[in-house]
Structure formats: structure tokens, C-alpha cells
Amino acid sequence: MVTGVRTQHRVAIGLLAVLALLLGLQSAATAHEGEDDPLPADTGNGLRPVYEIPEGANRIIGSPDPGPKPQQPGDRGGSLQLVTMGTVAVAVGLVMWRITWAYRRASRRASTAQG
């Protein structure tokens, strides 16, 4: 019975890992979609070209107008970012649950061994 539960846990963890990998690959594939402008090349003397610093970049708190709304799933604030956040939250929750479960199990065993 115990080996069956362990096998189920391993399968569940494997499926979660594959799901996270697939989500990561899909988001990486669409991250640079539509960006046709090449990055500036090195100037040859070891210095990079100077970029214009956007207004408000020196503030800790962002500006009230954060920019355009997400148009594609890979954009900042898009659905893939929310799925990634949810996946991380579920994974952290599972780890916390597993630690709590193991602690309670060890506590029960220790209390039954003492008396």
C-alpha cells in the first residue's frame, strides 16, 4: 500500500514537472514574437551605445500609467504570466503541505513510541 502511494506521488510530481516545462517552453517561444528590431551591436571600442533612459525610471514606485495592456499571452501581465504565478503558488503549497504532513507523521510516531 505504501509503495502505491509513493508511486502516485512520483507520477504526480513528474506530471507537474512536465507541465511546468511545457509552459516554460511555450512562453519562451512566444516571448520575442513580433520583435523585428535587432539589438545594437558593440561599437568595437568596448563601449555599448548609450540608450535613452525612460522618464520615471529613477523612481522606486512605477508611474501611474504602466504602459499598454497585454495584447498576447506572453506580454507582461498576460495570461501566461498568471498561469506561471499560479503554477508556482501551487508548487509552493504542495511543498508546504508535504513538509507539514511529514512533520505530523513524525510527531505521531514519536508520541506512540514514548508511551
C-alpha positions as CSV (number, residue, x, y, z in Angstrom):
1,M,0.0,0.0,0.0
2,V,2.8,2.4,0.9
3,T,4.7,1.8,-2.4
4,G,1.5,2.5,-4.3
5,V,1.1,5.9,-2.6
6,R,4.8,6.7,-3.3
7,T,4.3,5.8,-7.0
8,Q,1.3,8.0,-7.2
9,H,3.2,10.9,-5.6
10,R,6.1,10.4,-8.1
11,V,3.8,10.3,-11.0
12,A,2.0,13.5,-9.8
13,I,5.3,15.3,-9.3
14,G,6.5,14.1,-12.7
15,L,3.4,15.4,-14.4
16,L,3.7,18.8,-12.6
17,A,7.4,19.0,-13.8
18,V,6.4,18.2,-17.4
19,L,3.6,20.8,-17.3
20,A,5.9,23.4,-15.9
21,L,8.5,22.6,-18.6
22,L,5.9,22.8,-21.4
23,L,4.6,26.1,-20.1
24,G,8.1,27.4,-19.9
25,L,8.9,26.3,-23.5
26,Q,5.7,27.8,-24.9
27,S,6.3,31.1,-23.1
28,A,9.9,31.2,-24.3
29,A,8.8,30.6,-27.8
30,T,6.4,33.5,-27.8
31,A,8.5,35.9,-25.7
32,H,10.2,37.5,-28.7
33,E,7.5,37.1,-31.3
34,G,7.0,40.3,-33.3
35,E,10.3,41.9,-32.3
36,D,12.0,42.7,-35.6
37,D,14.4,45.3,-34.4
38,P,17.9,43.8,-33.8
39,L,19.8,44.7,-30.7
40,P,22.5,47.3,-31.2
41,A,26.0,45.8,-31.9
42,D,29.1,46.5,-29.9
43,T,30.8,49.6,-31.3
44,G,34.2,47.9,-31.3
45,N,35.9,50.1,-28.7
46,G,34.4,48.2,-25.7
47,L,31.6,50.7,-25.2
48,R,28.0,50.0,-25.7
49,P,25.7,52.5,-27.3
50,V,24.0,54.9,-24.9
51,Y,20.3,54.3,-24.5
52,E,17.8,56.9,-23.6
53,I,16.5,56.4,-20.0
54,P,12.7,56.5,-19.9
55,E,11.0,59.1,-17.8
56,G,10.3,57.9,-14.3
57,A,12.9,55.1,-14.4
58,N,14.7,56.5,-11.4
59,R,11.7,56.1,-9.1
60,I,11.1,53.1,-6.9
61,I,7.3,53.1,-7.4
62,G,6.3,52.9,-11.0
63,S,4.4,55.6,-12.8
64,P,0.6,55.6,-12.7
65,D,0.5,54.8,-16.4
66,P,2.3,51.4,-16.6
67,G,2.0,51.1,-20.3
68,P,-0.1,49.3,-22.8
69,K,-2.4,46.4,-21.8
70,P,-1.2,43.0,-22.7
71,Q,-2.2,42.0,-26.3
72,Q,-0.7,38.5,-26.4
73,P,-0.4,35.8,-23.8
74,G,3.4,36.3,-23.4
75,D,3.1,40.1,-22.8
76,R,3.8,41.4,-19.3
77,G,0.6,40.9,-17.3
78,G,-0.7,38.4,-19.9
79,S,-2.3,35.1,-19.2
80,L,0.9,33.1,-19.4
81,Q,2.3,35.2,-16.6
82,L,-0.8,34.5,-14.5
83,V,-0.5,30.7,-15.3
84,T,3.1,30.8,-14.2
85,M,2.3,32.5,-11.0
86,G,-0.5,30.0,-10.3
87,T,1.9,27.1,-11.0
88,V,4.5,28.5,-8.6
89,A,1.8,29.1,-5.9
90,V,0.5,25.5,-6.3
91,A,4.0,24.1,-6.2
92,V,4.9,26.0,-3.0
93,G,1.6,25.0,-1.5
94,L,2.4,21.3,-2.3
95,V,5.8,21.6,-0.8
96,M,4.5,23.2,2.4
97,W,1.7,20.6,2.7
98,R,4.2,17.8,2.2
99,I,6.5,19.2,5.0
100,T,3.6,19.6,7.3
101,W,2.4,16.1,6.6
102,A,5.8,14.6,7.3
103,Y,6.2,16.6,10.5
104,R,2.8,15.5,11.8
105,R,3.6,11.9,10.9
106,A,6.9,12.0,12.7
107,S,5.3,13.6,15.7
108,R,2.7,10.8,15.8
109,R,5.3,8.2,15.6
110,A,7.4,9.8,18.3
111,S,4.4,10.1,20.7
112,T,3.3,6.5,20.1
113,A,6.9,5.3,20.7
114,Q,7.1,7.1,24.0
115,G,4.0,5.9,25.6
